[in-house]
């Protein structure tokens, strides 16, 4: 990359950080417990709206992994999410009624919270329907992973989004509060993925899975991107650029090996396709706060007209992270 291109990225990074600084005024404190964050604590950061049903399992899952504190922005929930989160002793909560779209789909708010509270911490930036799996996650806490990354000076860890879905129509089995969503959404696509390199930011761009196969079959290039870098050792000057798909400085996106080797990586099991999905689609179509005038949700609504079943004869039933490594969807690299 040339000198001028690097200079432009530095300017972009400064602009994004200044934008996040300005957007802080849209956030009102509900419960700020950030003083309780210890020096070595691993954090989770997320933005949500009307996710009360999902919250008990989401919090329990990440607590069990070893996360010690949650930085959460509630974007105008009216289903009890805010009151529930405010009562959690390991949650710092902010609320806003400002536009999710105008905050670059919430990432301006996340950047501000990380600038303010996450410096020198490992932080997981995830959605409430995303569940991080990594090598040895069934036997080792997330602290073991971050300690290993620290030893080798690795600052960011990638995870491919893996859309999970049930066998049979979406919504056939109601999702109940506190239940493991993957007792219902047990299947995923083991293939059907395309990967290319983003020449500007240097990150990989992954598309495919059931959404590309079923909802964007006639225009796969518009299918949602599945590449994310959710786990970052946050430092001064960092910022997410587009959701958690890529970061600045640009070197944080080099989470893969171009010389025939294999770096460690994980997956984000994506529990979008549950019985809550149709109501969520209807709400977001009305709000029109998502990317490209909610193009993704328009596609979802069209698919829902036919009572969709995302399962097909090539679907794989999820077992564990080792299965995902065998299929080439994640890797333990040289972590033994």
Secondary structure, 3 states (H helix, E strand, C coil): CCHHHHHHHHHHHHHHHHHHHHHHHHCEEEECCHHHCCCCCCEEEEEECCCHHHHHHHHHHHHHHCCCEEEEEECCCCCCHHHHHHCCCCEEEEECCCCCCCCCCCHHHHHHHHHHHCCCCEEEECCCCEEEECCCCCCCCHHHHHHHHHHCCCCEEEEEEEECECCCCCCCCCCCCCCCHHHCCCEEECCCEEEEECCCCCCEEEEEHHHHHHHCCCCHHHCCCCEEEEEEECCCCCEEEECCCEEECHHHHCCCCCCCCCCCEEEEEECCCCCCHHHHHHHHHHHCCCHHHHHHHHHHHHHHCCCCCCCCCCEEECCCHHHHHHCCCCECCCCC
